[in-house]
């Protein structure tokens, strides 16, 4: 992954998707803290686990290297889609205000877009590398 300036990213914390997904975790924890107590082992647990999975998989994939990176980004992408569903459910159940939902939903959409872009770039680089070897 390169930055706009053309320099190579040396730390996963520099990745915009990581930064945005980390911010998303904090918002989800704040939001789910007000969920009904009977949801503690249900939706509260699920929504937090999905949110935490996103930056965690970005970080782990980055540190493992290019061979496994795309797979970890795909897991993060799946977790983001899962989170999107869970946030919608929480809104429909009346567990969150519309403005809180909108803020989180927009951030999820941005993370989904970034992850999709990263996956495409990682796969394109892998294909270029494979072609050079043949």
C-alpha positions, -999 to 999 in steps of 0.1 A, spaced: 0 0 0 14 34 -9 3 68 4 -7 96 -19 28 111 -16 42 80 -32 60 68 -1 55 33 12 34 27 43 56 12 69 31 8 97 -5 -4 95 -15 25 117 -8 48 87 -35 31 66 -67 52 63 -89 21 65 -72 11 98 -77 46 112 -113 48 101 -121 13 114 -105 21 147 -126 52 150 -156 29 141 -148 6 171 -149 35 195 -182 47 181 -197 12 183 -186 7 219 -202 40 229 -234 32 210 -237 -4 222 -231 7 258 -267 20 259 -282 -12 245 -306 -31 268 -289 -53 294 -306 -84 280 -286 -78 248 -252 -81 266 -247 -117 253 -265 -111 220 -264 -80 198 -240 -60 221 -214 -88 220 -219 -95 183 -217 -58 172 -186 -52 193 -168 -84 180 -175 -75 144 -163 -39 149 -130 -50 166 -124 -76 139 -120 -49 112 -89 -30 124 -75 -62 140 -75 -81 106 -61 -51 88 -32 -50 113 -26 -87 114 -27 -90 76 -3 -61 72 22 -76 96 20 -111 81 30 -98 46 18 -97 11 10 -134 6 -17 -134 33 -26 -97 33 -55 -99 8 -71 -127 27 -70 -107 60 -84 -77 42 -113 -99 29 -120 -110 65 -120 -73 75 -144 -66 46 -167 -94 57 -167 -81 93 -176 -46 80 -205 -60 61 -216 -80 92 -213 -48 113 -234 -29 88 -262 -54 92 -260 -54 130 -261 -16 132 -292 -16 109 -308 -42 132 -300 -21 163 -316 10 146 -347 -10 136 -350 -24 172 -349 12 185 -316 7 203 -300 38 186 -310 72 174 -311 79 137 -283 105 139 -260 79 156 -269 53 130 -262 77 102 -228 86 115 -217 50 120 -233 39 88 -214 65 67 -182 54 84 -189 18 77 -195 26 40 -162 45 38 -143 15 54 -160 -9 30 -150 13 0 -114 16 13 -111 -22 20 -124 -30 -15 -99 -7 -30 -70 -21 -9 -80 -57 -19 -80 -47 -56 -46 -31 -53 -30 -60 -34 -44 -85 -59 -32 -63 -88 3 -62 -73 3 -100 -68 -8 -105 -104 20 -82 -117 46 -101 -95 33 -135 -108 35 -123 -144 71 -111 -139 81 -145 -125 68 -164 -156 
